[in-house]
Amino acid sequence: MRFSFNDIPTLVNKVAIVTGASAGIGLITARELAKKGCHVILACRSRTKTDPVVEAIKAVAPGATVEFMELDLMRLKSVQAFTDAFKARQLPLHILVNNAGIMAPPFALSADGIESQFATNHIAHMALTQRLLPILEASAPSRV
């Protein structure tokens, strides 16, 4: 069976967080969720890079709630700050898309002393999911 974006049911009154949504697969995912009526939070490092993406998504998904929230997966303190800020808003969370990632970067350590690719692609997403899990469970049915 072939999948089509038309197969996605309405997502009105649903909230999604998409990491790495300023380009590529994350951007397309955020756009398609917004087109189905989902409130989409683009969790990205750069407001400068992400604000035009927010506007582009709103242009193809009129009336959609699409917004930027800062998240730098190379810093676990940023993961904590992001989740604290999200929790303070008292929104439900139905969809968490752990999309952000880096591939074969030059060797570098994250702010926490972890190899950058492992920190970004695994450790930070695990921490993000763990910190948001109570909200995901309270918002069931929800998906990661």
C-alpha positions, 0 to 999 in steps of 0.5 A: 500500500502506498502512503500519501499525505492525503492519508493523514487524518485531520490533526485539528486540536493536536500539537506537534514538536518537530526537531530540525524543522528548518530544512529537509525532512523536518520542514516537509513534516512540519508543513504537512502536519500544519496543512492538516490543522496541527499546531506545529512547533519548530524546535530549531537552533536558529530563529533567523533561519527558522522564521522564514520557514514558519512564514512559508508554512503559514503561506501554504497552511492558512490559519495554521498555528506554526511557531519557533522555539529554540532548541540546540541539541548540542547542549543538554541545558538547551533541552532542559530549557526547551522542555521547561518552556514547553511545560510552562505553556501547559499545552498537550503534546500529541506528536514528537518528531525527533528529526534533527541530526548531523552526519559525519561531522568533523570530530567535535565535542558537544557543550557537555563533552559528548561526541557531537554526532552521538550527542545530537542524534541520540543523547539529546533526543533521548533526553528530550523524549524523556522530559516530555514523556509525562505530557505525551502520556497525558495527551494520549493517544500520542506518538513519538 
